[in-house]
Amino acid sequence: MTKAFYSISIIYNILTRFLPTNISNNIKGMRTFVDNTGACFDVSVHDMERFEDIFKHEAGKDSADFKVSRCLALPELKEEATMGGGGGYG
């Protein structure tokens, strides 16, 4: 993204807008960059070629205000949010 974002849901929205459901539903482990300008996630090897083809096609359009690329080096990521409480009753 060219601007910082404040909710990872914007990344999910972009992915689900362009990807078939069978690919978008299999995206795992999404985490945002520390500076909120992007996110990393896992795409299955089976889906990778189609995933890259779809976003390569979109990158050629002027309306694309985002960039999708294969991660060559893992950027600094935000810590995963944890759900509250340990549930220790006793």
C-alpha positions as CSV (number, residue, x, y, z in Angstrom):
1,M,0.0,0.0,0.0
2,T,1.2,3.5,-0.6
3,K,-0.4,4.8,2.6
4,A,-0.5,3.2,6.1
5,F,-3.7,1.4,7.0
6,Y,-5.1,0.7,10.4
7,S,-7.0,-2.6,10.0
8,I,-5.8,-5.8,8.4
9,S,-9.3,-6.2,7.0
10,I,-8.4,-3.9,4.1
11,I,-5.9,-6.5,3.0
12,Y,-8.5,-9.3,3.2
13,N,-10.9,-7.1,1.3
14,I,-8.4,-6.6,-1.5
15,L,-7.6,-10.3,-1.7
16,T,-11.3,-11.4,-1.7
17,R,-12.1,-8.8,-4.3
18,F,-9.7,-10.3,-6.9
19,L,-9.2,-13.9,-5.9
20,P,-11.5,-16.9,-6.4
21,T,-12.9,-18.1,-3.1
22,N,-11.0,-21.3,-3.2
23,I,-7.8,-19.4,-3.1
24,S,-8.7,-16.6,-0.7
25,N,-10.1,-19.0,1.8
26,N,-6.8,-20.8,1.9
27,I,-4.6,-17.8,2.8
28,K,-3.1,-18.4,6.2
29,G,-1.0,-16.6,8.8
30,M,-1.6,-13.0,7.8
31,R,0.4,-10.4,9.8
32,T,0.9,-6.7,9.1
33,F,4.2,-4.9,8.7
34,V,5.2,-2.8,11.7
35,D,4.7,0.4,9.7
36,N,1.2,-0.7,8.6
37,T,2.1,-0.4,4.9
38,G,1.6,-4.0,4.0
39,A,1.1,-7.6,5.2
40,C,2.6,-11.0,4.8
41,F,0.7,-14.2,4.5
42,D,1.0,-17.8,3.2
43,V,-0.4,-19.0,-0.1
44,S,-0.4,-22.7,-0.8
45,V,2.1,-24.0,-3.4
46,H,-0.9,-25.3,-5.3
47,D,-2.5,-21.8,-5.6
48,M,0.7,-19.8,-6.1
49,E,0.9,-19.6,-9.9
50,R,-2.7,-18.6,-10.3
51,F,-2.4,-16.1,-7.4
52,E,0.6,-14.4,-9.0
53,D,-1.0,-14.4,-12.4
54,I,-4.1,-12.6,-11.1
55,F,-2.2,-9.9,-9.4
56,K,0.3,-9.5,-12.2
57,H,-2.7,-8.8,-14.5
58,E,-4.1,-6.2,-11.9
59,A,-0.7,-4.5,-11.6
60,G,-1.0,-3.4,-15.2
61,K,-4.1,-1.4,-14.5
62,D,-4.0,2.3,-13.4
63,S,-6.7,1.7,-10.8
64,A,-4.5,-0.6,-8.7
65,D,-3.5,1.3,-5.6
66,F,-1.7,-1.6,-4.1
67,K,1.2,-4.0,-5.0
68,V,1.3,-7.8,-4.4
69,S,4.6,-9.5,-4.6
70,R,6.4,-12.6,-3.3
71,C,8.3,-12.0,-0.1
72,L,12.0,-12.4,-0.6
73,A,13.0,-11.3,2.9
74,L,10.7,-11.3,5.9
75,P,10.0,-7.7,6.9
76,E,9.6,-6.7,10.5
77,L,6.0,-7.7,11.5
78,K,3.7,-6.7,14.3
79,E,3.2,-9.1,17.1
80,E,0.0,-11.2,16.8
81,A,-2.9,-10.0,18.9
82,T,-3.7,-12.3,21.7
83,M,-7.2,-13.1,23.0
84,G,-7.6,-12.1,26.6
85,G,-7.5,-14.1,29.8
86,G,-6.0,-17.4,30.6
87,G,-9.1,-18.9,32.1
88,G,-7.3,-20.1,35.3
89,Y,-10.1,-21.1,37.7
90,G,-8.3,-22.1,40.8
